[in-house]
Structures are given as C-alpha cells and as structure tokens.
Amino acid sequence: TGLMNGKRGVVMGVANNRSIAWGIAKACADAGAEVALTYQNDAVKKRVEPLAAELGGIAAGQCDVNDPASIDQAFENLREEWGSIDFLVHAIAFSDRDELTGRYIDTSRDNFQRTMDISVYSLTSVMQRAESLMNDGGSVLTLTYYGAEKVMPHYNVMGVAKAALEASVRYLAVDLGVKKIRVNALSAGPIRTLAASAIGDFRYILKWNEYNAPLKKATTIEEVGDSALYLLSDLSRGVTGEVHHVDAGYHTVG
Ligand code: 0WD
C-alpha cells in the first residue's frame, strides 16, 4: 500500500531482525515511507547497517540515549539530511537482568534510576530534539507492555517504568498537540526478542498469553508493525495520548 508515501521517519531501537522496531520499520518502508534507523553503539551497528540497506539504503546514525551529545548529533544529522521528519518510533528500554526476576521490592536505587532514565526519560529527551523537526505535525510512537497496568511476574521495575512511560505519552500529547504532533503507545504482547530474553521465566509468560488470549496466539513483530502503520499514518489523525494494545486481546482477560 502507499499509506506512508512521501513520509520520512526515524526508528530507534532496532537491535536485530527480531526487534519490534524492525517489524515497524519494515511495515513503514513497505507502505512507502523513507526510514532512518538509529543504533545504540558499534556492536549494534554491525547488525543494523545491513537491515537499513534492506529498507533501501537509508541513513542510519548512532544514538545512545544515555548520552545527550549523542542524541543531539543524531537529530542534527537528520536535520541536515532531511530537514524535517513525519514520524518517530521509540522502541528502547533497559534494566539490569538480575532485577528482572524475583521480587520487585529488591530493586536497587541505581538500577531503578537507570531503568527510568533509559526506558522513560529518553522519550522526553528525544522529543526535545525532534519537536522542531516536525513542523508540519507528526506522529510519535513508543512501545509499552501490560506490566504497566497489572503486576506481571518478573517484570518488576520495568513495569513501574512502563507506567511512567504511558503517563509521559499523555503529557507529551498535550504539550505537542498544539503543534499537531500526536503521541501514542502500542502495548505489545510478549515477543521473543533480545530485550525479552532478560526477563525471568519469559517462555512461560509467552505460553500463558498464547493459551489465554482471546485470539489464542502469540503476538508477532509483523502484527505490531501493521498496528503501528495505523498510528503513524494519517488514518489515526484524530488519535493522540492513546495506549493501543496489540496483544491478541490478552488485556481483556489478564
Ligand atoms: O515482549 C516484548 N519483547 C515486548 C517489548 C513487549 C512489549 C513492549 N516491549 C518493548 C520494550 O520494552 C522496548 O521498549 O518494545 C521495545 C523494543 O524492545 P524489543 O524489540 O523487545 O527488544 P530489542 O530488540 O532488544 O530492542 C531494544 C533495544 C536494545 O536492544 P538491547 O537488547 O541490545 O539492549 O533498545 C536499545 C537497544 O538497541 N537500547 C538503546 N538504544 C539507545 N540508547 C539503549 C540506549 N541507551 N538501551 C537500549
């Protein structure tokens, strides 16, 4: 389809071809968008560059959200290359895997702060740079999980972070609404990715969702990509501040 014809956007958080961000980037490119991928560091770069080429040789730059100068540089590159962008996908999260198991109460202050910084504040700090690149409006999408709403085993501090991320989506939607920039989140069902492998008993959670979700299936990155197309395209021009579930319906029964 040509749903995204003429649109340019940046997708942050592709680590490999199993990443949710990759499912979204591919769906956007297949629908006619020009897509730039950013990567965290050189180790990830090696895997992302061939993927960027697969999308049609599109600009990719480093962006480590731990480092404000790196975010500055990434958006400066986009400004030079394109001048403006129409959409942005934030698919970034991090927490110490030792604390994604066992009890939430044992979360260390250090990991609490790092988790919130990388998984929550990064969306705000990225939008501080992206706002001026979205002069004709734009659509911003982040990724969240049901563990923000209900306690999921082992999700722990990441659940607290996702709750804060979803609240950030609402506050950013208000701040940026006057500029016709929309901010939404997709709440994806469990998918086996690099980040997910850090979560204790992930295989069990995956199976539990599959058996109990109304659609009796696991969520795929292609499904998330297709739902992202709606939120990133003009089809959703009346939608902002929303958390949309792509989870085979699990949130209705969980
Ligand atoms: O079941 C799942 N996999 C779900 C994931 C269900 C619902 C939501 N999500 C969310 C995640 O919490 C995250 O926000 O989707 C988003 C994307 O995660 P993913 O696709 O599951 O995981 P992955 O392919 O590992 O991509 C996340 C990437 C990092 O990968 P690794 O695993 O190497 O940490 O986020 C990036 C990094 O590439 N990332 C950063 N990027 C820039 N700066 C940083 C950073 N400091 N830290 C992590």
Residues whose N, C-alpha, C, O or C-beta is under 5 A from the ligand:
A	BS01	0WD	G13 V14 A15 N16 R18 S19 I20 A21 Q40 C63 D64 V65 N66 A91 I92 A93 F94 I118 L143 T144 Y145 A188 G189 P190 I191 T193 L194 A195 A196
